[in-house]
Amino acid sequence: MKGIRSLVAAALAAASLLASAVAGPSTMAGSAPATSSAIALANLDHLIAQGGDDPGGADLLLLRMQVLGEPGTLDRIAALTEGQAADASGLLRRARARAAAHRFADALDDLDAARREGAAEARVEGQRASLLVATGRAREALPWLDSQAARHPGFATRCALARALADLGRYDEADALDAAALQALDTTSPFPAASIWFARGMMWAEQAHDPTRGEAMYRQALRLVPEHAAASIHLAEIEAGRGELASAVARLERVATPAGDPEALALLGELHLRLGEVQRGGDEIARAGRRYAELLARHPLAYADHAAEFYLGPGHDPARAFEWASLNLRNRETRRAFELAIRAAREAHREEEAERLEQRMNAGVRSKT
């Protein structure tokens, strides 16, 4: 799940936007959600079905995808938003959909068009800031995000600022903002709180390299929404890393499906190989490879980083890994994207390219400090 960080902000925004619609009336700020995740998901599915082909359903589908980890949902979102963006609202919606598919340049073009069509400046700049963070330009977004959080302190502004600070390595400040956002929540929906806990878990486990702290936060996300696929996968990775294979396998078996996220299926296959179940593990890895091929054919930018990780690992194809890691880096020059491309170049015995990439990464880091 290394590539999902760029979608966290979109998930948080969608959860905030749709909380009251999905779960019903509000509760006291900071109180525990009164609606179970099963009921909230049933309500969400009802709203999606009720909306039919209404483009407004794209945000509902985005929220569902972030909770359940259903990559095929990107096709439905694209069908609702592509070619149906005649006004400012449609352009903003399409920008969110394209950002979810990691089509960042196209999403930025949509925001420019939305501004020309009279979209509210705050809405345009809010989405632009999220895209800047996703593409490794958090420092550019920081002044606007900081001013918005100061002028309009709330769930959305605090979470957006937290993601930018996390990208800049200011983890304690980001965590404090997330905690404040949790305290300010005023909804019966479990989705916004689960999204915050998941974002905090990713920050500590992956960016700050503190898996113990991250694990506790993944568990909080799963306490609120047991169906949260990404939290399950991340937690399974941590459990597998310390040798708790049975627990990790049980967790992955609940979310790994042939039509779902191939990362879960590939990790499950690796764990079965470690447990001596060679045939089963090999079959799962092969199915994951086929699933990646399907998804890459339709949404190459969304799965370029995931594919690179797969081919560096159980897919055993460093040359292909470098191809996808390079595409991912061209799409967003984040530190993680550089590190993945450098690792793939070295695994593919392309040392000169690895050196050039490392020099570019270090020069970029120096220029941002």
BELPELIN-V923914 format. One record per pair of residues at least 12 apart in sequence whose ideal C-beta (glycine too) atoms are under 6 Angstrom apart, sorted by the first residue. I is the first residue (numbers start at 1). J is the second residue. Records with the same first field share a line. If there is no record, write none. Layout:
I->J  J
//
This chain:
1->230  233  234  263
2->309
3->305  306
4->230
5->202
6->134
8->199
9->130  163
10->99  100
11->66  195
12->159  195
14->59  62  63
15->191  192  195
16->155  156  192
18->63
19->187  189  192
20->187
22->40  43  44  189
23->35  40  188  189
24->188
26->186  187
27->188
29->184  186
30->183
33->188  190
34->188
35->188
37->190  225  227
40->189  190
44->64
47->60
48->60
55->80  81  84
57->80
58->77  80  81  93  97
61->73  76  77
62->100
67->228
68->229
69->229  230  261
71->261  295
74->101  299
77->97
81->93  94  97
87->117
88->114  117  118  119
91->110  113  114
92->114  119  123
94->110
95->107  110  111  127
99->131
101->299  302
102->301  302
103->301
104->131  135
107->131
108->131
111->124  127  128
125->144
129->141  144  145
133->163  164  167
135->332
136->332  333  334
138->164  167  168
139->368
141->164
142->164
145->160  161  164
149->161
155->181  184
158->177  180  181
159->181
161->177
162->174  177  178
166->203  207
171->208
178->196  200
181->196
182->196
190->224  225
193->224
194->221  224  225  228
197->217  220  221
198->221  231
200->217
201->214  217  218
211->238
215->238
218->231  234  235
229->255
232->251  255
233->264
236->248  251  252
240->271
245->271  275
248->271
249->271
252->264  268
256->268
258->287
262->288  291  292
263->306
265->284  287  288
266->285  288  310  314
268->284
269->281  284  285
270->314
285->314
289->315
292->307  310
301->331
304->324  327  328
305->328
307->324
308->321  324  325  340  344
312->347
318->347  348
319->348
321->344
322->344  345  348
325->340  341  344
326->341
329->341
338->361
341->357
342->354  357  358
//
